[in-house]
Amino acid sequence: MRREYQIKELRINGKVINKVIIDEHVDKHVDHIDDSLVLKIVTLLDGRDFTPIRNQDGFNYFATNINYECKCYKLVWLLENDYFYIGVITLFRDRRLE
């Protein structure tokens, strides 16, 4: 089930974001990922600009490699045109990048 969190404002791609929606796909990685970690990693996007890997039906999709606490993660996320949230499709530890 999707979960929504109000967050302190972030600016991503020049857009002010104040909500995170976490998709149930994240739950596949429950052995090493929880919502708290997702929210911490999302804050690392603040103030940055990213190029989408795909644009479709009013959504921009991104896949971002992130280092957090000496571990490498892959964050797959989206921004919807004219809305002020980040949608987290999945987050997982990517040991190939370490």
Disulfide bonds with the S-S distance in Angstrom:
none
